[in-house]
Amino acid sequence: MQTKTPTDTAKRRNKENGSSKIKPKASVTLERTKPLVKDEQKVEEKSQHQSPDSDSPQLLSPEIKLVCTQDNLANHLELVSKAVPAKPTHPVLGNVLLVACKKTQRVQLTVFDMRLAIQTSFEANVQSPGDMTIPVGLLSDIVGKFSPGDITLVSREALNREGEDSEDSGNNITLPEASNSPVATLIAACGRYQVRGISSEEFPAIPEVKTAQTIRIPPETLKEGLKGSLFATATDEGKHILTGVYFKICQDSLEFAATDGHRLVVLNTSIQGFSKKKQAEIAQPLELTVPAKSLAELERILSSRTSADPVELSYSTESALVEFRWGAQRLVTRCLEGTYPAYPDLLQQDFQHQVTLEKAPFIKAIERIAVLADQKEKTLSIRINSEEQQVSLSLFREFGNGLEQMAAHVNSDSNLSISFNIKYLLEGAKAIASSQLQMHLTQRDGPAILVPAGNRSKPNILMDAKYLLMPIFKD
């Protein structure tokens, strides 16, 4: 990666409204995320799954009868449902695979869009084991509207076998027959609903992540690392490798990195280490780039859990699959292929100027002045005054302008003016998890780095954070 000089890039930056880009040093092979199941036609084939009543046999026919609480079913459907694509490539990919196990008295829910799989399970009174797939959006909406209490879920086959549908009391509803289409009946105190599903045989199998080692990561560390890096990933699919978060795992440390070409986040923290199936030490760091969309789901799910048990990360170099497992939940996704930009050199420059600010007033000042910004003009100018120990923020428009001033500790022998994209600066300041932030600068056309200072927001998490911003330089 290299920083453009002002003479080489001034015109282009003017054209792009001054947004400088971080360039990779090494050549980057850019490819889209490949599906977990490489041939999507396999959705049509009969898949092999675990049986509800044994450790490994095939699934049973969908003759299910179980009783669970509304709260349990609703919460676990909410956990998996947001990973289902809005427009699935095959109808079964819009469904949740429900497996009821009589042996363990648990219900397992799985969603899989061929690139991302999320699985969870919860306790239930399973009277008749089996499996089926049900449209996850519809099922979640119905269960979410039920009042708290017990819900009985029965497949049509189970109902017919018990003679429940044969009673013509006027209160029963039965969907018309359809070939190979199981029907789930939900019975609650308020009423009864039926939803047609799809045979579980059409649901694709989730690939197994075969690895010789598992890394245990404290959940709070993983959550903070994702929270502090995901916002800096690229949203443009054309940038492929930049749409993910780069993980570099060494023997005792974990590094997160994310960039969209205009800013860079690097977070480094210690971890508990490796749980080895093989005793051989790791000769090389483990490096992988995980899609931001998958990690956003992981962060969402982890934010809802309270357990302090570590998250187990398993990575298969051969298949480029990564699995995150915690408790009864797991998430499996395929990593992005290609070489991540070589970013460390950008952080090793001679930062001659240091400015320390109170974070909260600094953010409030940026938010106030940001009302003048729009897509046409979003350049915030910062003037650092070493004599008065003061920082000034200004933004000028044809219809008006704004100026903010605040006290700061300036460690520099000279004054300095520099400009940034206001959105990038605000997001970077908010990502700093401390009461103060420190800005390291080189010169007006060089990069700036924001780092934590003062009291840490979460002192129990020792995380070295660096947020790099490329300035806007205009002639």
C-alpha positions as CSV (number, residue, x, y, z in Angstrom):
1,M,0.0,0.0,0.0
2,Q,1.3,3.5,-0.7
3,T,0.1,7.1,-0.2
4,K,-0.3,9.3,-3.2
5,T,1.7,12.5,-3.2
6,P,-0.1,15.8,-3.6
7,T,1.5,16.5,-7.0
8,D,0.3,13.2,-8.4
9,T,-3.2,13.2,-7.0
10,A,-4.4,16.7,-6.4
11,K,-6.5,16.9,-9.6
12,R,-8.0,13.5,-9.0
13,R,-8.8,14.2,-5.4
14,N,-10.6,17.4,-6.5
15,K,-12.6,15.4,-9.0
16,E,-13.5,12.8,-6.3
17,N,-14.3,15.6,-3.8
18,G,-11.0,15.1,-2.2
19,S,-11.3,11.5,-1.0
20,S,-7.8,9.9,-1.0
21,K,-7.6,6.2,-1.5
22,I,-5.4,3.6,0.2
23,K,-3.6,1.5,-2.4
24,P,-2.3,-2.0,-2.0
25,K,1.4,-2.6,-2.5
26,A,1.0,-6.2,-3.6
27,S,-1.1,-7.3,-6.4
28,V,-4.6,-8.3,-5.2
29,T,-6.6,-11.2,-6.6
30,L,-10.2,-10.0,-6.3
31,E,-13.0,-12.6,-6.4
32,R,-16.5,-12.7,-5.0
33,T,-17.3,-14.8,-2.1
34,K,-17.9,-18.4,-3.4
35,P,-20.9,-20.3,-2.2
36,L,-20.3,-22.9,0.5
37,V,-21.9,-25.5,-1.7
38,K,-20.1,-24.9,-5.0
39,D,-22.8,-26.3,-7.3
40,E,-26.1,-24.6,-6.4
41,Q,-28.0,-27.3,-8.3
42,K,-27.2,-29.5,-5.3
43,V,-30.2,-27.8,-3.6
44,E,-32.3,-30.0,-5.8
45,E,-30.6,-33.2,-4.7
46,K,-31.3,-35.2,-1.6
47,S,-28.9,-34.0,1.1
48,Q,-27.5,-36.0,4.0
49,H,-28.3,-34.6,7.5
50,Q,-28.1,-35.7,11.1
51,S,-31.1,-37.6,12.4
52,P,-33.1,-36.1,15.2
53,D,-32.8,-39.3,17.3
54,S,-29.2,-40.4,16.7
55,D,-25.8,-39.0,16.3
56,S,-25.4,-39.3,12.5
57,P,-28.1,-41.2,10.5
58,Q,-30.4,-39.5,7.9
59,L,-33.4,-37.4,8.8
60,L,-36.7,-39.0,9.4
61,S,-39.9,-38.2,7.6
62,P,-41.6,-34.9,8.8
63,E,-43.9,-36.4,11.4
64,I,-43.3,-34.0,14.2
65,K,-45.1,-33.2,17.4
66,L,-43.5,-30.9,20.0
67,V,-44.4,-28.4,22.7
68,C,-42.3,-25.3,23.4
69,T,-42.7,-21.9,24.8
70,Q,-43.6,-19.0,22.6
71,D,-40.6,-17.0,23.9
72,N,-38.1,-19.7,23.1
73,L,-39.3,-20.3,19.6
74,A,-39.7,-16.6,18.8
75,N,-36.2,-15.7,20.1
76,H,-34.4,-18.4,18.2
77,L,-36.3,-17.7,15.0
78,E,-35.3,-14.1,15.3
79,L,-31.7,-15.2,15.8
80,V,-31.6,-17.0,12.5
81,S,-34.2,-15.3,10.3
82,K,-32.3,-12.2,9.4
83,A,-29.6,-14.2,7.6
84,V,-32.2,-15.4,5.0
85,P,-31.9,-13.5,1.7
86,A,-34.7,-11.3,0.5
87,K,-34.7,-13.1,-2.9
88,P,-33.4,-16.6,-2.4
89,T,-32.1,-18.4,-5.5
90,H,-34.3,-21.4,-4.6
91,P,-37.5,-21.5,-2.5
92,V,-36.0,-23.9,0.1
93,L,-33.3,-21.3,0.9
94,G,-36.0,-19.0,2.2
95,N,-37.0,-21.7,4.8
96,V,-35.7,-22.7,8.2
97,L,-34.8,-26.3,8.6
98,L,-36.5,-27.5,11.9
99,V,-35.2,-30.8,13.4
100,A,-36.9,-32.1,16.5
101,C,-34.9,-34.7,18.5
102,K,-36.6,-36.9,21.0
103,K,-33.4,-38.2,22.5
104,T,-32.0,-34.8,23.5
105,Q,-35.4,-33.1,23.8
106,R,-34.1,-30.2,21.7
107,V,-35.3,-28.4,18.6
108,Q,-32.6,-27.3,16.1
109,L,-33.1,-24.4,13.6
110,T,-30.9,-23.9,10.6
111,V,-30.9,-21.3,7.8
112,F,-28.5,-21.5,4.8
113,D,-28.3,-19.3,1.8
114,M,-25.4,-21.2,0.2
115,R,-22.8,-18.7,1.4
116,L,-23.8,-18.2,5.1
117,A,-25.2,-20.8,7.5
118,I,-26.6,-20.1,11.0
119,Q,-27.7,-22.8,13.4
120,T,-29.2,-22.7,16.9
121,S,-31.1,-25.1,19.2
122,F,-33.3,-24.9,22.3
123,E,-35.0,-27.2,24.8
124,A,-38.6,-28.5,24.0
125,N,-40.9,-31.3,24.9
126,V,-40.4,-33.5,21.8
127,Q,-43.1,-36.2,21.6
128,S,-42.6,-37.2,18.0
129,P,-39.2,-36.6,16.3
130,G,-38.8,-35.5,12.7
131,D,-37.8,-32.7,10.4
132,M,-39.2,-30.2,7.9
133,T,-38.5,-26.8,6.4
134,I,-40.9,-23.9,6.9
135,P,-40.8,-20.3,5.4
136,V,-38.8,-18.6,8.1
137,G,-40.3,-15.1,7.6
138,L,-43.9,-16.3,7.8
139,L,-43.2,-18.6,10.7
140,S,-41.4,-15.9,12.6
141,D,-44.2,-13.4,12.1
142,I,-46.9,-15.8,13.3
143,V,-45.0,-16.9,16.4
144,G,-44.0,-13.4,17.2
145,K,-47.7,-12.4,17.4
146,F,-48.7,-15.2,19.7
147,S,-49.2,-14.4,23.4
148,P,-46.7,-15.8,25.9
149,G,-47.3,-19.5,26.7
150,D,-47.0,-22.9,25.2
151,I,-47.1,-23.6,21.5
152,T,-47.7,-27.0,20.0
153,L,-46.1,-27.6,16.6
154,V,-47.4,-30.7,14.7
155,S,-46.9,-31.8,11.1
156,R,-49.9,-32.8,9.0
157,E,-48.9,-36.5,9.0
158,A,-48.9,-36.5,12.8
159,L,-52.3,-34.8,13.0
160,N,-53.8,-37.2,10.5
161,R,-52.4,-40.2,12.3
162,E,-54.0,-39.0,15.6
163,G,-57.3,-38.2,13.9
164,E,-57.3,-34.5,14.8
165,D,-58.0,-33.3,11.3
166,S,-60.9,-35.7,10.9
167,E,-63.1,-33.8,13.3
168,D,-65.4,-31.5,11.4
169,S,-66.1,-29.1,14.2
170,G,-65.8,-26.0,12.0
171,N,-62.8,-24.8,14.0
172,N,-60.1,-26.8,12.1
173,I,-58.5,-25.5,9.0
174,T,-56.6,-27.8,6.6
175,L,-54.5,-26.7,3.6
176,P,-55.3,-28.5,0.3
177,E,-53.2,-31.5,-0.6
178,A,-49.9,-30.9,-2.4
179,S,-47.4,-33.4,-3.5
180,N,-44.4,-33.8,-1.2
181,S,-45.3,-30.6,0.7
182,P,-45.3,-31.0,4.5
183,V,-47.6,-28.7,6.5
184,A,-46.8,-27.4,9.9
185,T,-49.7,-26.7,12.3
186,L,-49.1,-24.3,15.1
187,I,-51.6,-24.5,18.0
188,A,-51.7,-21.9,20.7
189,A,-54.2,-20.7,23.3
190,C,-55.4,-18.0,20.8
191,G,-55.9,-20.3,17.8
192,R,-54.4,-22.5,15.1
193,Y,-52.3,-21.7,12.0
194,Q,-51.1,-23.9,9.2
195,V,-48.0,-23.2,7.1
196,R,-46.9,-25.2,4.1
197,G,-43.3,-26.1,4.0
198,I,-40.8,-27.9,1.7
199,S,-39.4,-31.4,2.3
200,S,-36.2,-31.4,4.3
201,E,-34.6,-33.6,1.6
202,E,-34.3,-30.5,-0.6
203,F,-32.4,-28.5,2.1
204,P,-28.7,-28.3,1.2
205,A,-26.2,-29.8,3.6
206,I,-23.8,-27.4,5.4
207,P,-20.2,-28.3,4.6
208,E,-18.1,-29.6,7.4
209,V,-15.2,-27.4,8.5
210,K,-12.3,-29.8,8.9
211,T,-9.4,-28.4,10.8
212,A,-6.7,-29.5,13.2
213,Q,-7.0,-26.6,15.6
214,T,-9.6,-24.4,17.2
215,I,-9.0,-20.9,18.5
216,R,-10.9,-19.7,21.6
217,I,-11.7,-16.0,21.6
218,P,-13.3,-14.2,24.5
219,P,-16.8,-13.1,23.3
220,E,-16.4,-9.4,24.4
221,T,-13.1,-9.2,22.6
222,L,-14.6,-10.5,19.4
223,K,-17.6,-8.2,19.7
224,E,-15.5,-5.2,20.2
225,G,-13.2,-6.1,17.4
226,L,-16.1,-6.5,15.0
227,K,-17.8,-3.3,16.2
228,G,-14.6,-1.4,15.8
229,S,-13.8,-2.6,12.3
230,L,-17.0,-3.5,10.3
231,F,-18.0,0.1,9.6
232,A,-14.7,0.7,7.7
233,T,-15.3,-2.2,5.1
234,A,-16.2,-1.4,1.6
235,T,-19.8,-1.7,0.5
236,D,-19.0,-1.7,-3.2
237,E,-19.0,-5.4,-4.4
238,G,-16.5,-4.3,-7.1
239,K,-13.9,-4.0,-4.4
240,H,-14.4,-7.6,-3.5
241,I,-11.6,-8.3,-0.9
242,L,-12.2,-5.0,0.8
243,T,-15.8,-6.0,1.6
244,G,-14.4,-8.2,4.4
245,V,-12.5,-7.9,7.6
246,Y,-9.0,-9.3,7.6
247,F,-8.1,-11.6,10.6
248,K,-4.4,-12.2,11.5
249,I,-4.1,-14.8,14.3
250,C,-0.8,-15.5,15.9
251,Q,0.0,-17.6,18.9
252,D,-1.1,-15.1,21.5
253,S,-2.7,-12.2,19.5
254,L,-5.6,-11.5,17.1
255,E,-5.5,-8.6,14.7
256,F,-8.5,-7.1,12.9
257,A,-8.1,-4.9,9.8
258,A,-10.6,-3.2,7.6
259,T,-10.4,-0.6,4.8
260,D,-12.5,0.7,2.0
261,G,-9.6,2.4,0.3
262,H,-10.1,5.8,2.0
263,R,-9.6,4.9,5.7
264,L,-8.1,2.0,7.6
265,V,-8.9,0.4,11.0
266,V,-6.3,-1.9,12.7
267,L,-7.2,-3.5,16.1
268,N,-4.8,-5.7,17.9
269,T,-5.6,-7.7,21.1
270,S,-4.4,-10.7,23.0
271,I,-6.3,-13.9,23.0
272,Q,-6.3,-17.0,25.3
273,G,-4.4,-19.0,22.7
274,F,-4.9,-22.2,20.7
275,S,-6.7,-25.4,21.7
276,K,-4.7,-27.9,19.8
277,K,-5.8,-31.3,18.5
278,K,-2.2,-31.6,17.3
279,Q,0.6,-30.6,19.5
280,A,2.7,-29.0,16.7
281,E,3.2,-25.2,17.1
282,I,1.8,-22.8,14.5
283,A,4.7,-22.0,12.2
284,Q,3.0,-19.2,10.3
285,P,0.2,-16.8,11.4
286,L,-3.3,-17.7,10.3
287,E,-4.7,-15.2,7.9
288,L,-8.2,-15.0,6.5
289,T,-10.6,-12.4,5.2
290,V,-14.3,-12.9,6.3
291,P,-17.2,-11.2,4.5
292,A,-18.5,-8.2,6.4
293,K,-22.1,-9.4,5.8
294,S,-21.5,-12.6,7.6
295,L,-19.6,-10.9,10.4
296,A,-22.4,-8.4,10.9
297,E,-24.8,-11.3,11.6
298,L,-22.2,-12.7,14.0
299,E,-21.9,-9.4,15.9
300,R,-25.7,-9.1,16.0
301,I,-26.1,-12.6,17.5
302,L,-23.2,-12.2,20.0
303,S,-24.6,-8.9,21.2
304,S,-27.8,-10.7,22.3
305,R,-26.0,-13.3,24.4
306,T,-24.8,-13.0,28.0
307,S,-22.6,-16.1,28.4
308,A,-18.9,-15.5,29.0
309,D,-18.0,-18.8,27.4
310,P,-15.4,-18.3,24.6
311,V,-16.3,-18.3,20.9
312,E,-14.5,-21.1,19.1
313,L,-13.1,-20.2,15.6
314,S,-12.3,-23.1,13.3
315,Y,-10.8,-22.5,9.9
316,S,-10.2,-24.9,7.0
317,T,-7.3,-23.8,4.8
318,E,-8.2,-26.4,2.2
319,S,-11.8,-25.3,1.7
320,A,-11.5,-21.7,2.9
321,L,-14.4,-22.2,5.3
322,V,-14.6,-20.6,8.8
323,E,-16.9,-21.6,11.6
324,F,-17.7,-19.6,14.7
325,R,-19.3,-21.8,17.4
326,W,-20.6,-20.8,20.8
327,G,-22.9,-22.8,23.1
328,A,-25.8,-24.1,21.0
329,Q,-25.2,-21.7,18.1
330,R,-22.8,-21.8,15.2
331,L,-22.1,-19.7,12.1
332,V,-20.4,-21.0,9.0
333,T,-19.3,-18.9,6.0
334,R,-16.8,-19.1,3.1
335,C,-13.9,-16.6,3.3
336,L,-13.0,-14.1,0.5
337,E,-10.2,-15.2,-1.8
338,G,-7.4,-12.9,-2.7
339,T,-4.5,-11.0,-1.1
340,Y,-5.4,-8.3,1.4
341,P,-3.7,-4.9,0.9
342,A,-0.3,-4.6,2.7
343,Y,-1.3,-1.9,5.2
344,P,1.3,-1.9,8.0
345,D,3.7,0.5,6.4
346,L,1.1,3.3,6.5
347,L,1.2,3.1,10.3
348,Q,5.0,3.4,10.5
349,Q,5.4,7.0,9.3
350,D,7.0,9.8,11.3
351,F,4.0,11.4,13.0
352,Q,5.5,14.7,14.3
353,H,2.3,16.3,15.6
354,Q,0.2,15.0,18.4
355,V,-3.2,16.5,19.5
356,T,-5.2,15.1,22.5
357,L,-8.9,16.0,22.7
358,E,-11.9,15.1,24.9
359,K,-13.8,12.7,22.7
360,A,-17.4,13.6,23.6
361,P,-17.1,17.4,22.9
362,F,-15.2,16.7,19.8
363,I,-17.9,14.4,18.4
364,K,-20.6,16.9,19.3
365,A,-18.8,19.6,17.5
366,I,-18.4,17.5,14.4
367,E,-22.1,16.5,14.5
368,R,-23.2,20.2,14.8
369,I,-21.1,21.4,11.9
370,A,-22.0,18.3,9.8
371,V,-25.5,19.9,9.2
372,L,-23.8,22.0,6.5
373,A,-22.4,19.1,4.7
374,D,-23.9,17.1,1.8
375,Q,-22.8,14.9,-1.1
376,K,-21.5,18.0,-3.0
377,E,-19.4,19.4,-0.1
378,K,-18.3,17.3,2.8
379,T,-14.8,18.6,3.6
380,L,-14.1,19.6,7.2
381,S,-11.1,21.8,7.8
382,I,-9.1,21.4,11.0
383,R,-6.7,24.1,12.2
384,I,-4.3,23.1,15.0
385,N,-2.9,26.1,17.0
386,S,0.1,25.1,19.2
387,E,0.5,28.6,20.8
388,E,-3.1,28.8,22.0
389,Q,-3.5,25.0,22.6
390,Q,-6.6,25.0,20.5
391,V,-8.3,23.2,17.7
392,S,-10.7,24.8,15.2
393,L,-13.2,23.0,13.0
394,S,-14.7,24.9,10.0
395,L,-16.9,24.1,7.0
396,F,-17.8,26.7,4.4
397,R,-20.7,26.7,2.0
398,E,-22.2,29.2,-0.4
399,F,-25.3,29.6,1.8
400,G,-23.4,29.6,5.1
401,N,-20.6,28.4,7.2
402,G,-19.7,27.0,10.6
403,L,-16.9,27.3,13.1
404,E,-16.2,25.3,16.2
405,Q,-13.3,25.8,18.7
406,M,-12.2,23.7,21.6
407,A,-9.3,23.4,24.0
408,A,-6.7,20.6,23.2
409,H,-3.3,19.5,24.3
410,V,-1.1,20.2,21.2
411,N,2.4,18.6,21.2
412,S,3.9,20.4,18.3
413,D,6.3,23.3,17.6
414,S,4.2,24.6,14.7
415,N,0.6,25.2,13.6
416,L,-1.0,22.9,11.1
417,S,-4.1,22.9,8.9
418,I,-5.6,19.7,7.4
419,S,-8.9,18.6,5.9
420,F,-10.9,15.4,6.1
421,N,-14.1,13.8,4.8
422,I,-16.4,14.7,7.7
423,K,-18.2,11.4,7.6
424,Y,-15.0,9.4,7.9
425,L,-13.7,11.6,10.7
426,L,-16.9,11.3,12.7
427,E,-17.1,7.5,12.3
428,G,-13.5,7.2,13.3
429,A,-13.9,9.4,16.4
430,K,-17.0,7.4,17.5
431,A,-15.1,4.1,17.1
432,I,-12.4,5.1,19.6
433,A,-13.3,3.4,22.8
434,S,-11.9,5.9,25.4
435,S,-12.8,9.1,27.1
436,Q,-10.1,11.0,25.1
437,L,-8.7,10.5,21.6
438,Q,-5.3,11.4,20.3
439,M,-4.6,12.5,16.7
440,H,-1.2,11.8,15.2
441,L,-0.3,13.8,12.1
442,T,2.6,14.1,9.7
443,Q,1.8,17.1,7.4
444,R,-1.3,18.6,5.7
445,D,-1.1,16.1,2.8
446,G,-0.1,13.1,4.9
447,P,-2.3,10.5,6.7
448,A,-3.6,11.0,10.2
449,I,-4.1,8.4,12.9
450,L,-6.7,8.4,15.7
451,V,-5.8,6.3,18.8
452,P,-7.4,6.0,22.3
453,A,-6.3,8.1,25.2
454,G,-7.5,8.7,28.7
455,N,-9.8,6.2,30.3
456,R,-10.8,3.1,28.3
457,S,-14.6,2.5,27.7
458,K,-14.0,-1.1,28.6
459,P,-10.8,-1.4,30.6
460,N,-11.1,-5.2,30.8
461,I,-10.5,-5.4,27.1
462,L,-6.9,-4.6,26.2
463,M,-7.1,-3.6,22.5
464,D,-4.6,-1.5,20.6
465,A,-6.7,0.5,18.2
466,K,-5.5,2.7,15.2
467,Y,-7.9,4.5,12.8
468,L,-6.1,5.9,9.8
469,L,-7.6,8.7,7.7
470,M,-6.3,9.9,4.3
471,P,-6.7,13.7,4.1
472,I,-8.4,15.8,1.5
473,F,-5.8,17.8,-0.3
474,K,-6.8,20.6,-2.7
475,D,-4.7,23.0,-4.7
